[in-house]
């Protein structure tokens, strides 16, 4: 089994990375990344609620 299969470092660095001054950004790119982060956060909240309901109830 590969050890890098469950490497979650890139996932967390996506949420908490600092701005790179050499990278070009515009409104569309910032909006796309914000919506992407928001959708992943909503998915995680929904998944946690599902797990809570499954184990507690």
mmCIF file of the N, C-alpha and C atoms, coordinates in Angstrom:
data_MODEL
# 
_entry.id   MODEL 
# 
loop_
_atom_site.group_PDB 
_atom_site.id 
_atom_site.type_symbol 
_atom_site.label_atom_id 
_atom_site.label_alt_id 
_atom_site.label_comp_id 
_atom_site.label_asym_id 
_atom_site.label_entity_id 
_atom_site.label_seq_id 
_atom_site.pdbx_PDB_ins_code 
_atom_site.Cartn_x 
_atom_site.Cartn_y 
_atom_site.Cartn_z 
_atom_site.occupancy 
_atom_site.B_iso_or_equiv 
_atom_site.pdbx_formal_charge 
_atom_site.auth_seq_id 
_atom_site.auth_comp_id 
_atom_site.auth_asym_id 
_atom_site.auth_atom_id 
_atom_site.pdbx_PDB_model_num 
ATOM 1   N N  . UNK A 1 1  ? 0.840   -1.179 0.000   1.00 0.00 ? 1  UNK A N  1 
ATOM 2   C CA . UNK A 1 1  ? 0.000   0.000  0.000   1.00 0.00 ? 1  UNK A CA 1 
ATOM 3   C C  . UNK A 1 1  ? 0.883   1.240  0.000   1.00 0.00 ? 1  UNK A C  1 
ATOM 4   N N  . UNK A 1 2  ? 0.519   2.217  -0.802  1.00 0.00 ? 2  UNK A N  1 
ATOM 5   C CA . UNK A 1 2  ? 1.318   3.440  -0.893  1.00 0.00 ? 2  UNK A CA 1 
ATOM 6   C C  . UNK A 1 2  ? 1.101   4.337  0.317   1.00 0.00 ? 2  UNK A C  1 
ATOM 7   N N  . UNK A 1 3  ? 2.181   4.915  0.815   1.00 0.00 ? 3  UNK A N  1 
ATOM 8   C CA . UNK A 1 3  ? 2.080   5.764  1.997   1.00 0.00 ? 3  UNK A CA 1 
ATOM 9   C C  . UNK A 1 3  ? 1.508   7.138  1.665   1.00 0.00 ? 3  UNK A C  1 
ATOM 10  N N  . UNK A 1 4  ? 1.659   7.594  0.436   1.00 0.00 ? 4  UNK A N  1 
ATOM 11  C CA . UNK A 1 4  ? 1.162   8.918  0.083   1.00 0.00 ? 4  UNK A CA 1 
ATOM 12  C C  . UNK A 1 4  ? -0.318  8.904  -0.319  1.00 0.00 ? 4  UNK A C  1 
ATOM 13  N N  . UNK A 1 5  ? -0.987  7.764  -0.177  1.00 0.00 ? 5  UNK A N  1 
ATOM 14  C CA . UNK A 1 5  ? -2.386  7.665  -0.554  1.00 0.00 ? 5  UNK A CA 1 
ATOM 15  C C  . UNK A 1 5  ? -3.272  8.505  0.366   1.00 0.00 ? 5  UNK A C  1 
ATOM 16  N N  . UNK A 1 6  ? -2.960  8.534  1.649   1.00 0.00 ? 6  UNK A N  1 
ATOM 17  C CA . UNK A 1 6  ? -3.752  9.293  2.612   1.00 0.00 ? 6  UNK A CA 1 
ATOM 18  C C  . UNK A 1 6  ? -3.012  10.527 3.114   1.00 0.00 ? 6  UNK A C  1 
ATOM 19  N N  . UNK A 1 7  ? -2.198  11.131 2.285   1.00 0.00 ? 7  UNK A N  1 
ATOM 20  C CA . UNK A 1 7  ? -1.473  12.340 2.651   1.00 0.00 ? 7  UNK A CA 1 
ATOM 21  C C  . UNK A 1 7  ? -2.425  13.527 2.551   1.00 0.00 ? 7  UNK A C  1 
ATOM 22  N N  . UNK A 1 8  ? -2.800  14.110 3.684   1.00 0.00 ? 8  UNK A N  1 
ATOM 23  C CA . UNK A 1 8  ? -3.754  15.216 3.708   1.00 0.00 ? 8  UNK A CA 1 
ATOM 24  C C  . UNK A 1 8  ? -3.074  16.577 3.791   1.00 0.00 ? 8  UNK A C  1 
ATOM 25  N N  . UNK A 1 9  ? -1.773  16.624 3.705   1.00 0.00 ? 9  UNK A N  1 
ATOM 26  C CA . UNK A 1 9  ? -1.050  17.889 3.757   1.00 0.00 ? 9  UNK A CA 1 
ATOM 27  C C  . UNK A 1 9  ? -1.470  18.877 2.680   1.00 0.00 ? 9  UNK A C  1 
ATOM 28  N N  . UNK A 1 10 ? -1.559  18.466 1.416   1.00 0.00 ? 10 UNK A N  1 
ATOM 29  C CA . UNK A 1 10 ? -1.988  19.408 0.383   1.00 0.00 ? 10 UNK A CA 1 
ATOM 30  C C  . UNK A 1 10 ? -3.414  19.918 0.577   1.00 0.00 ? 10 UNK A C  1 
ATOM 31  N N  . UNK A 1 11 ? -4.272  19.118 1.187   1.00 0.00 ? 11 UNK A N  1 
ATOM 32  C CA . UNK A 1 11 ? -5.646  19.563 1.422   1.00 0.00 ? 11 UNK A CA 1 
ATOM 33  C C  . UNK A 1 11 ? -5.667  20.708 2.421   1.00 0.00 ? 11 UNK A C  1 
ATOM 34  N N  . UNK A 1 12 ? -4.951  20.551 3.524   1.00 0.00 ? 12 UNK A N  1 
ATOM 35  C CA . UNK A 1 12 ? -4.938  21.601 4.533   1.00 0.00 ? 12 UNK A CA 1 
ATOM 36  C C  . UNK A 1 12 ? -4.134  22.815 4.088   1.00 0.00 ? 12 UNK A C  1 
ATOM 37  N N  . UNK A 1 13 ? -3.113  22.612 3.278   1.00 0.00 ? 13 UNK A N  1 
ATOM 38  C CA . UNK A 1 13 ? -2.349  23.765 2.800   1.00 0.00 ? 13 UNK A CA 1 
ATOM 39  C C  . UNK A 1 13 ? -3.163  24.579 1.807   1.00 0.00 ? 13 UNK A C  1 
ATOM 40  N N  . UNK A 1 14 ? -4.156  23.974 1.149   1.00 0.00 ? 14 UNK A N  1 
ATOM 41  C CA . UNK A 1 14 ? -5.030  24.722 0.248   1.00 0.00 ? 14 UNK A CA 1 
ATOM 42  C C  . UNK A 1 14 ? -5.854  25.740 1.023   1.00 0.00 ? 14 UNK A C  1 
ATOM 43  N N  . UNK A 1 15 ? -6.313  25.365 2.220   1.00 0.00 ? 15 UNK A N  1 
ATOM 44  C CA . UNK A 1 15 ? -7.131  26.277 3.014   1.00 0.00 ? 15 UNK A CA 1 
ATOM 45  C C  . UNK A 1 15 ? -6.306  27.360 3.694   1.00 0.00 ? 15 UNK A C  1 
ATOM 46  N N  . UNK A 1 16 ? -5.069  27.072 4.076   1.00 0.00 ? 16 UNK A N  1 
ATOM 47  C CA . UNK A 1 16 ? -4.310  27.981 4.924   1.00 0.00 ? 16 UNK A CA 1 
ATOM 48  C C  . UNK A 1 16 ? -3.033  28.503 4.277   1.00 0.00 ? 16 UNK A C  1 
ATOM 49  N N  . UNK A 1 17 ? -2.951  28.522 2.966   1.00 0.00 ? 17 UNK A N  1 
ATOM 50  C CA . UNK A 1 17 ? -1.728  29.020 2.336   1.00 0.00 ? 17 UNK A CA 1 
ATOM 51  C C  . UNK A 1 17 ? -1.735  30.542 2.275   1.00 0.00 ? 17 UNK A C  1 
ATOM 52  N N  . UNK A 1 18 ? -0.533  31.106 2.247   1.00 0.00 ? 18 UNK A N  1 
ATOM 53  C CA . UNK A 1 18 ? -0.381  32.550 2.193   1.00 0.00 ? 18 UNK A CA 1 
ATOM 54  C C  . UNK A 1 18 ? -0.365  33.006 0.740   1.00 0.00 ? 18 UNK A C  1 
ATOM 55  N N  . UNK A 1 19 ? -0.666  34.278 0.529   1.00 0.00 ? 19 UNK A N  1 
ATOM 56  C CA . UNK A 1 19 ? -0.679  34.816 -0.818  1.00 0.00 ? 19 UNK A CA 1 
ATOM 57  C C  . UNK A 1 19 ? 0.725   34.877 -1.387  1.00 0.00 ? 19 UNK A C  1 
ATOM 58  N N  . UNK A 1 20 ? 0.863   34.430 -2.613  1.00 0.00 ? 20 UNK A N  1 
ATOM 59  C CA . UNK A 1 20 ? 2.134   34.483 -3.319  1.00 0.00 ? 20 UNK A CA 1 
ATOM 60  C C  . UNK A 1 20 ? 2.171   35.774 -4.132  1.00 0.00 ? 20 UNK A C  1 
ATOM 61  N N  . UNK A 1 21 ? 3.104   36.688 -3.841  1.00 0.00 ? 21 UNK A N  1 
ATOM 62  C CA . UNK A 1 21 ? 3.112   37.969 -4.570  1.00 0.00 ? 21 UNK A CA 1 
ATOM 63  C C  . UNK A 1 21 ? 3.446   37.803 -6.052  1.00 0.00 ? 21 UNK A C  1 
ATOM 64  N N  . UNK A 1 22 ? 4.080   36.709 -6.441  1.00 0.00 ? 22 UNK A N  1 
ATOM 65  C CA . UNK A 1 22 ? 4.429   36.502 -7.836  1.00 0.00 ? 22 UNK A CA 1 
ATOM 66  C C  . UNK A 1 22 ? 3.305   35.911 -8.666  1.00 0.00 ? 22 UNK A C  1 
ATOM 67  N N  . UNK A 1 23 ? 2.225   35.488 -8.011  1.00 0.00 ? 23 UNK A N  1 
ATOM 68  C CA . UNK A 1 23 ? 1.120   34.860 -8.722  1.00 0.00 ? 23 UNK A CA 1 
ATOM 69  C C  . UNK A 1 23 ? 0.096   35.910 -9.127  1.00 0.00 ? 23 UNK A C  1 
ATOM 70  N N  . UNK A 1 24 ? -0.334  35.869 -10.370 1.00 0.00 ? 24 UNK A N  1 
ATOM 71  C CA . UNK A 1 24 ? -1.322  36.818 -10.870 1.00 0.00 ? 24 UNK A CA 1 
ATOM 72  C C  . UNK A 1 24 ? -2.712  36.391 -10.415 1.00 0.00 ? 24 UNK A C  1 
ATOM 73  N N  . UNK A 1 25 ? -3.469  37.307 -9.830  1.00 0.00 ? 25 UNK A N  1 
ATOM 74  C CA . UNK A 1 25 ? -4.833  37.011 -9.409  1.00 0.00 ? 25 UNK A CA 1 
ATOM 75  C C  . UNK A 1 25 ? -5.774  38.063 -9.969  1.00 0.00 ? 25 UNK A C  1 
ATOM 76  N N  . UNK A 1 26 ? -6.980  37.682 -10.188 1.00 0.00 ? 26 UNK A N  1 
ATOM 77  C CA . UNK A 1 26 ? -8.020  38.619 -10.574 1.00 0.00 ? 26 UNK A CA 1 
ATOM 78  C C  . UNK A 1 26 ? -9.307  38.250 -9.842  1.00 0.00 ? 26 UNK A C  1 
ATOM 79  N N  . UNK A 1 27 ? -10.354 39.010 -10.080 1.00 0.00 ? 27 UNK A N  1 
ATOM 80  C CA . UNK A 1 27 ? -11.608 38.797 -9.355  1.00 0.00 ? 27 UNK A CA 1 
ATOM 81  C C  . UNK A 1 27 ? -12.184 37.407 -9.628  1.00 0.00 ? 27 UNK A C  1 
ATOM 82  N N  . UNK A 1 28 ? -12.165 36.973 -10.875 1.00 0.00 ? 28 UNK A N  1 
ATOM 83  C CA . UNK A 1 28 ? -12.741 35.675 -11.229 1.00 0.00 ? 28 UNK A CA 1 
ATOM 84  C C  . UNK A 1 28 ? -12.014 34.531 -10.529 1.00 0.00 ? 28 UNK A C  1 
ATOM 85  N N  . UNK A 1 29 ? -10.702 34.601 -10.478 1.00 0.00 ? 29 UNK A N  1 
ATOM 86  C CA . UNK A 1 29 ? -9.921  33.546 -9.837  1.00 0.00 ? 29 UNK A CA 1 
ATOM 87  C C  . UNK A 1 29 ? -10.158 33.517 -8.330  1.00 0.00 ? 29 UNK A C  1 
ATOM 88  N N  . UNK A 1 30 ? -10.186 34.695 -7.702  1.00 0.00 ? 30 UNK A N  1 
ATOM 89  C CA . UNK A 1 30 ? -10.453 34.752 -6.263  1.00 0.00 ? 30 UNK A CA 1 
ATOM 90  C C  . UNK A 1 30 ? -11.853 34.235 -5.945  1.00 0.00 ? 30 UNK A C  1 
ATOM 91  N N  . UNK A 1 31 ? -12.835 34.603 -6.777  1.00 0.00 ? 31 UNK A N  1 
ATOM 92  C CA . UNK A 1 31 ? -14.204 34.149 -6.561  1.00 0.00 ? 31 UNK A CA 1 
ATOM 93  C C  . UNK A 1 31 ? -14.306 32.637 -6.717  1.00 0.00 ? 31 UNK A C  1 
ATOM 94  N N  . UNK A 1 32 ? -13.643 32.090 -7.733  1.00 0.00 ? 32 UNK A N  1 
ATOM 95  C CA . UNK A 1 32 ? -13.670 30.650 -7.950  1.00 0.00 ? 32 UNK A CA 1 
ATOM 96  C C  . UNK A 1 32 ? -13.082 29.912 -6.750  1.00 0.00 ? 32 UNK A C  1 
ATOM 97  N N  . UNK A 1 33 ? -11.954 30.379 -6.232  1.00 0.00 ? 33 UNK A N  1 
ATOM 98  C CA . UNK A 1 33 ? -11.328 29.711 -5.090  1.00 0.00 ? 33 UNK A CA 1 
ATOM 99  C C  . UNK A 1 33 ? -12.179 29.856 -3.833  1.00 0.00 ? 33 UNK A C  1 
ATOM 100 N N  . UNK A 1 34 ? -12.822 31.007 -3.657  1.00 0.00 ? 34 UNK A N  1 
ATOM 101 C CA . UNK A 1 34 ? -13.693 31.187 -2.493  1.00 0.00 ? 34 UNK A CA 1 
ATOM 102 C C  . UNK A 1 34 ? -14.871 30.223 -2.551  1.00 0.00 ? 34 UNK A C  1 
ATOM 103 N N  . UNK A 1 35 ? -15.508 30.100 -3.709  1.00 0.00 ? 35 UNK A N  1 
ATOM 104 C CA . UNK A 1 35 ? -16.648 29.196 -3.851  1.00 0.00 ? 35 UNK A CA 1 
ATOM 105 C C  . UNK A 1 35 ? -16.199 27.753 -3.653  1.00 0.00 ? 35 UNK A C  1 
ATOM 106 N N  . UNK A 1 36 ? -15.010 27.414 -4.149  1.00 0.00 ? 36 UNK A N  1 
ATOM 107 C CA . UNK A 1 36 ? -14.487 26.063 -3.976  1.00 0.00 ? 36 UNK A CA 1 
ATOM 108 C C  . UNK A 1 36 ? -14.246 25.759 -2.499  1.00 0.00 ? 36 UNK A C  1 
ATOM 109 N N  . UNK A 1 37 ? -13.642 26.687 -1.777  1.00 0.00 ? 37 UNK A N  1 
ATOM 110 C CA . UNK A 1 37 ? -13.403 26.483 -0.343  1.00 0.00 ? 37 UNK A CA 1 
ATOM 111 C C  . UNK A 1 37 ? -14.719 26.391 0.419   1.00 0.00 ? 37 UNK A C  1 
ATOM 112 N N  . UNK A 1 38 ? -15.681 27.237 0.049   1.00 0.00 ? 38 UNK A N  1 
ATOM 113 C CA . UNK A 1 38 ? -16.980 27.221 0.708   1.00 0.00 ? 38 UNK A CA 1 
ATOM 114 C C  . UNK A 1 38 ? -17.692 25.892 0.480   1.00 0.00 ? 38 UNK A C  1 
ATOM 115 N N  . UNK A 1 39 ? -17.645 25.377 -0.738  1.00 0.00 ? 39 UNK A N  1 
ATOM 116 C CA . UNK A 1 39 ? -18.319 24.107 -1.016  1.00 0.00 ? 39 UNK A CA 1 
ATOM 117 C C  . UNK A 1 39 ? -17.654 22.947 -0.287  1.00 0.00 ? 39 UNK A C  1 
ATOM 118 N N  . UNK A 1 40 ? -16.323 22.956 -0.185  1.00 0.00 ? 40 UNK A N  1 
ATOM 119 C CA . UNK A 1 40 ? -15.651 21.896 0.570   1.00 0.00 ? 40 UNK A CA 1 
ATOM 120 C C  . UNK A 1 40 ? -15.986 21.985 2.050   1.00 0.00 ? 40 UNK A C  1 
ATOM 121 N N  . UNK A 1 41 ? -16.066 23.198 2.589   1.00 0.00 ? 41 UNK A N  1 
ATOM 122 C CA . UNK A 1 41 ? -16.412 23.359 4.002   1.00 0.00 ? 41 UNK A CA 1 
ATOM 123 C C  . UNK A 1 41 ? -17.850 22.895 4.259   1.00 0.00 ? 41 UNK A C  1 
ATOM 124 N N  . UNK A 1 42 ? -18.772 23.235 3.355   1.00 0.00 ? 42 UNK A N  1 
ATOM 125 C CA . UNK A 1 42 ? -20.160 22.792 3.521   1.00 0.00 ? 42 UNK A CA 1 
ATOM 126 C C  . UNK A 1 42 ? -20.267 21.274 3.426   1.00 0.00 ? 42 UNK A C  1 
ATOM 127 N N  . UNK A 1 43 ? -19.496 20.668 2.537   1.00 0.00 ? 43 UNK A N  1 
ATOM 128 C CA . UNK A 1 43 ? -19.492 19.208 2.435   1.00 0.00 ? 43 UNK A CA 1 
ATOM 129 C C  . UNK A 1 43 ? -18.993 18.583 3.735   1.00 0.00 ? 43 UNK A C  1 
ATOM 130 N N  . UNK A 1 44 ? -17.916 19.124 4.296   1.00 0.00 ? 44 UNK A N  1 
ATOM 131 C CA . UNK A 1 44 ? -17.386 18.571 5.544   1.00 0.00 ? 44 UNK A CA 1 
ATOM 132 C C  . UNK A 1 44 ? -18.377 18.725 6.686   1.00 0.00 ? 44 UNK A C  1 
ATOM 133 N N  . UNK A 1 45 ? -19.048 19.866 6.769   1.00 0.00 ? 45 UNK A N  1 
ATOM 134 C CA . UNK A 1 45 ? -20.056 20.059 7.818   1.00 0.00 ? 45 UNK A CA 1 
ATOM 135 C C  . UNK A 1 45 ? -21.192 19.060 7.646   1.00 0.00 ? 45 UNK A C  1 
ATOM 136 N N  . UNK A 1 46 ? -21.676 18.890 6.416   1.00 0.00 ? 46 UNK A N  1 
ATOM 137 C CA . UNK A 1 46 ? -22.737 17.917 6.173   1.00 0.00 ? 46 UNK A CA 1 
ATOM 138 C C  . UNK A 1 46 ? -22.307 16.499 6.485   1.00 0.00 ? 46 UNK A C  1 
ATOM 139 N N  . UNK A 1 47 ? -21.060 16.166 6.166   1.00 0.00 ? 47 UNK A N  1 
ATOM 140 C CA . UNK A 1 47 ? -20.548 14.830 6.453   1.00 0.00 ? 47 UNK A CA 1 
ATOM 141 C C  . UNK A 1 47 ? -20.445 14.600 7.956   1.00 0.00 ? 47 UNK A C  1 
ATOM 142 N N  . UNK A 1 48 ? -20.015 15.609 8.687   1.00 0.00 ? 48 UNK A N  1 
ATOM 143 C CA . UNK A 1 48 ? -19.927 15.487 10.149  1.00 0.00 ? 48 UNK A CA 1 
ATOM 144 C C  . UNK A 1 48 ? -21.321 15.324 10.746  1.00 0.00 ? 48 UNK A C  1 
ATOM 145 N N  . UNK A 1 49 ? -22.306 16.073 10.220  1.00 0.00 ? 49 UNK A N  1 
ATOM 146 C CA . UNK A 1 49 ? -23.679 15.928 10.704  1.00 0.00 ? 49 UNK A CA 1 
ATOM 147 C C  . UNK A 1 49 ? -24.197 14.521 10.421  1.00 0.00 ? 49 UNK A C  1 
ATOM 148 N N  . UNK A 1 50 ? -23.909 14.003 9.226   1.00 0.00 ? 50 UNK A N  1 
ATOM 149 C CA . UNK A 1 50 ? -24.321 12.629 8.909   1.00 0.00 ? 50 UNK A CA 1 
ATOM 150 C C  . UNK A 1 50 ? -23.690 11.617 9.856   1.00 0.00 ? 50 UNK A C  1 
ATOM 151 N N  . UNK A 1 51 ? -22.399 11.757 10.119  1.00 0.00 ? 51 UNK A N  1 
ATOM 152 C CA . UNK A 1 51 ? -21.737 10.847 11.055  1.00 0.00 ? 51 UNK A CA 1 
ATOM 153 C C  . UNK A 1 51 ? -22.324 10.967 12.452  1.00 0.00 ? 51 UNK A C  1 
ATOM 154 N N  . UNK A 1 52 ? -22.611 12.189 12.888  1.00 0.00 ? 52 UNK A N  1 
ATOM 155 C CA . UNK A 1 52 ? -23.204 12.409 14.207  1.00 0.00 ? 52 UNK A CA 1 
ATOM 156 C C  . UNK A 1 52 ? -24.557 11.711 14.304  1.00 0.00 ? 52 UNK A C  1 
ATOM 157 N N  . UNK A 1 53 ? -25.391 11.901 13.290  1.00 0.00 ? 53 UNK A N  1 
ATOM 158 C CA . UNK A 1 53 ? -26.712 11.270 13.310  1.00 0.00 ? 53 UNK A CA 1 
ATOM 159 C C  . UNK A 1 53 ? -26.612 9.755  13.243  1.00 0.00 ? 53 UNK A C  1 
ATOM 160 N N  . UNK A 1 54 ? -25.635 9.258  12.519  1.00 0.00 ? 54 UNK A N  1 
ATOM 161 C CA . UNK A 1 54 ? -25.483 7.810  12.352  1.00 0.00 ? 54 UNK A CA 1 
ATOM 162 C C  . UNK A 1 54 ? -25.024 7.151  13.651  1.00 0.00 ? 54 UNK A C  1 
ATOM 163 N N  . UNK A 1 55 ? -24.085 7.795  14.361  1.00 0.00 ? 55 UNK A N  1 
ATOM 164 C CA . UNK A 1 55 ? -23.533 7.176  15.559  1.00 0.00 ? 55 UNK A CA 1 
ATOM 165 C C  . UNK A 1 55 ? -24.328 7.503  16.816  1.00 0.00 ? 55 UNK A C  1 
ATOM 166 N N  . UNK A 1 56 ? -24.916 8.664  16.898  1.00 0.00 ? 56 UNK A N  1 
ATOM 167 C CA . UNK A 1 56 ? -25.606 9.068  18.125  1.00 0.00 ? 56 UNK A CA 1 
ATOM 168 C C  . UNK A 1 56 ? -27.045 8.577  18.151  1.00 0.00 ? 56 UNK A C  1 
ATOM 169 N N  . UNK A 1 57 ? -27.747 8.672  17.057  1.00 0.00 ? 57 UNK A N  1 
ATOM 170 C CA . UNK A 1 57 ? -29.157 8.266  17.037  1.00 0.00 ? 57 UNK A CA 1 
ATOM 171 C C  . UNK A 1 57 ? -29.347 6.815  16.752  1.00 0.00 ? 57 UNK A C  1 
# 
